[in-house]
């Protein structure tokens, strides 16, 4: 059996940050700005967003601009929802969403599945603070540990299997939706 190691999220990510803390100036057209309400079924839904200017987007720190392979993770209110960014698309997000940028120790899709694991959520739920707006602090998120195969090839193999199952589920859901219409 492949050797697995226990690792903190901070040790397998280049950065773990959150969205901009300033309320962005809204414009009629530009770069979409998402909130937690735009995260549905572990995906970003860009409908019903407002927009920020290109200049505002360009001024943001690079670690706050999602890119392919990053993972968003809701940390306030409806917390504990991961989203794997599978394509380069331009948008920004509120501070209630964290962004994890994996480093070369972990396959980004494998990390996504770790965050999707109910065991990871249970730990996050224990670490969440607050009564009304429960929150997972970035410090707690960075310290949270996951188990990963030591070899990237094994991580990729596992992620490939899980991704193909997700693809099949998505296809079945689309078929069911079309049959219901």
C-alpha positions, 0 to 999 in steps of 0.5 A: 500500500502507498505511504500516506502522510499527515500534512497541514493545509499550510504546508501543501498550499502556496497560499491560503487567503480570502477575498478582498475585505473592502466593499468593492465599487459596483459597475454595470459591466466588468469582472463578476464579483461572487458571494457565497450565494453564487456557490451552488453544488460545489460550483461557481454560478456566475448568474446574478452577480454584480460587477467590479471594474477592470482597474479594481480587479487588476489592483488586487493581490494575485493570491486573491485572483482565482486561477485554474487549479485553485480551490475556493472554500466557504468560511462564513455562515454556510461554511465548508463548501469547496469549489475546484476551479477547473478553468481560467476565468476572471472573477473575484469574491467576497472575504467570506470565501477562502482561496487555497492555492496548492503547491507541488506537494499535492494534486489540486483535485486531490486536495479538493476531494479532501476538503469535500470529505465529510470528515474534514467538514466535521473538524471544520465544524468543531473549529468554527466560532460564533453563534449566529454567523459561524466562521472558520478562521483562516488560521484554523483552516491553515492548521487543519490537517489532511492525509495524502499519499506521499507520491503525487502520481497516487494522488492523481490516480485517486483524483482521476477515479473520483473525477470520473465518478463525478462526471458520470453523476453530472451526466446522469443528473443532466439526463434526468433533468432532460427527461423531467422537462 
